[in-house]
Amino acid sequence: MAPPLRAVLFDVTGTLIETREDVGETYSRIAARHGVHASASRLGAGFRQALRDWPEQFFPDLSPDERAETERDRWHGILRQAFNAAGHSPVGPESGRVFQEIFDFYRRKEAWCLRPGARSSLQTARDLGLRIGVVSNFDHRLEALLQDIGIIEFLDVIAHPFRCGHGKPDPAIFQAALDQLDILAAHCLFVGHDPSRDLRAAEALGMPTFDARLGLRPLEARIRGLASLDR
């Protein structure tokens, strides 16, 4: 029999939240306000290639301020490459203004929406007396975003590279969350959508998992079922 559930940890992007529109549309609209006109489709394609060319890096030995700076520099590089691919890269002072507006936009709820079932799943876990947290590779803007989108009040733990210096699929970031919750992995359900960074990484630590690609509606029943094992 599975151990009784004590907590639920969630991935964030692609699990609890998703962008309201393709990033190419957002980049194009914001850039146009600064006189830079670029194709949304080309910006989107350039962005996706830039993500592959600028892989995530994590720096446990840096201070939080230094981590924030490296995260910001990475996103600046991704943005610059996306605009270069679209053939309309901002130059001079406009470059800094376009980057800043786009960077700030993605820390606010206007850029994101909760996935169907996200809030009710969080509420179900809270109503059952479970502890709740997130384990995410999102950068230092994460807590401001969780506050703005209205779900930070559900969370007991927020583990992300800015706080702990590690990122998924490194076991260290999962363990950082478990240590804060003061529970064993077997008593914590992990909800994520990425097969390697989320699901297999959590399972390797002994955590039961739920694949968010199935949608979050069935998650409430899974949480209730696991939580009932000690009742």
N, C-alpha and C positions, 0 to 999 in steps of 0.2 A: 504494500500500500504506500502511496506517495505521502511524504511528510506534509503536515498541515501548513497552509499558507500564512505567512506573517507580513509579507510586503509585496509590492508590485513596482518594478522599475520599467520605465518606458524610454525608448528612443524618442527623439523629437521630430526632426524633419523627415517627412515621408511616413511617419507613424501617427503622431498626434496632430501635426500641422502640415500644410502644403501651400505652395505659392498660389496666389489668386489668378495669376496669369503667367505665361511664359516669360522668362527673364528678358528675352529679346524685345518683347513689347514694352516692358518697363524701361529698359535701357534706352530704347528709341524715343519714348515719350519724354523722359527726363532730359535727354541730350538735346532734343528739339527746343526745349525751353531756353537753352543756352546757345541756340543758333547752329547746332551740330545735327545734321540730318543724315541718318543712317538707316538702312533696311533692318526691320525687326527680325526677319528670318535669318539674315546674314549675321546679325548680332547674336541671335540665339545659337546658331551653329558655331560661331566663333567662341562663345562662352563655353559650350560643352567641350570643345577641343581644348580650350585653355584649362579647364578643370583637370583634364587628363595630363596636360603638360606641367601643371603646378600642383603636384600631389601634396596632401597634408603632411606637415611635419610637426613634431611635438618636442618640447624642450623642458624636461623636468628640472633642469639645473638653472633655468632663468627665473628671474623674479616675475610676478604677475604683470608689472608694467612692461617688462621686456617681452613677455609673451604676447601681450596686446599689440605691441609694435610690430612683431614678426607676423602676426595674423593680419594686421592692417596692410603691411607691405605685400603679403601674398595676394590679398584681394585687389590691391592696386595693380599688381602685375597681371592678374586674370582679366581685369577690366580693360587694361591697356591692350592686351592681346586680342580681346574680343572686338574692340573698336578697330584695331589694325586690320583684322580679318575682314571687317565690313568695309574697309577702305575709307573710313571717316574718323580718324583719331583726333580728339580734341588736342589743341596745342596751347601753350602759354598758360595764362591765368585760367582760361576756360577749362583746361584739363583738371586742375585741382577742384574747381567748383562742381564739375560734372561728377567726378569721383565722390566727393563728399556728399552730394545729395543722394546719389545712388546708395552709398554705404550706409547713410543714416536711414534711408527709406526701409531697408531690410531689418532694422531693429524695431519697426513699428507694426501694429496690427493691420495697417492698410495693405501691407505686402503679403499677408498670410491669412489663411482661414483654418479653423479647426476641421479636421476630417470628421465625417459622419460617425457618431458613436464615441468620439473622444471625450467630450465632457461627461456623458452619462457613464462611461467606463471609470473615469476618475471619481465620479460621485459614488458609484457602486462600491469601489474600493474603500472610499472614506466612510461610507455608511456601515461597512462591515468591520470597521475599526482597524483596517490594515494601514501600514505605513506606505508612503508613496514617494517615488523619486524619479529623476530622469538621469540617463547616462547618454551623453550626446557629444559629438565632435564639433558642434556649433561653437563659434568663437566667443569673445568677451561680450558681445552684444546680447547673449542668450537671456540673461536674467531680466534685462530691460524689456525684451520681447515677451517673455513669459508673463511679466507684470502687465504689459500693455494689452495682451490678448486675453487676459483674465483667468489664467489658470495657476498662477504662482501660489495662490492660497491653498491649493491642494497638496503642495509639495513639501516634504520633509527634508529631502536631499536633492541637491543639484550637483552632479559630477560632470565636469567638462574640462578640456585641456587648459583653459585659462586658470581654473582653480587648482587642478592637481598635476598638470604638466604631462599627463598621459592621454592617449586617445584610443578609441576602438580600432582594431580588435585586441589591443594589448590587455591582458588580464588585469593589469594594474588599475585601470580606470573602473572596471567592474568591482574590483576588490575595494577600491576607495569608497564606492557607494555602499557596499555591504558593511564595511567597517563603521561607517557613519550610522547605518541603521542598526548595527550591533546584532546582526543575524547571520546564520549560515546560508550558503548559496541555495541549498535544497529547500529552504523555506521562502524563497523569493522567486516570483514569476517574472521573467523578462519578456517584454513586448517590443518587437522590432520588425523591420521589413527587409533588411539586408542579410542574405544567407550567410556570408562569411563574417562581416564585421559585427553583426548583431546575434544571429541565431546560433551559429556554430560556436562562436566565441563564448557566449553565455552558457551553452550546453557543456562546453569543455570544463567549465568551473562547477558543473553540477546543478545548474539552474534549470528548472522547467521553462519552456518558452512558448510563446504564441506568435504566429506569423501574421503580422498586420496586413500583408498583401491579401489576406482572406477577407479583409474588412474588419471593423472593430465591433460591429453589432454582436457577433457570437462571443466576443471577449467577456461580456458581462456574465454569461452563463458559466464560462470557464473559471472566472474569478470566484463566483458563488460556489461552484463545485469544489474547488480546492480549499476554499475557506471553511467549508462545512465539515472537513475531515476531522477536525478536533472539536466539533460541537455535538 
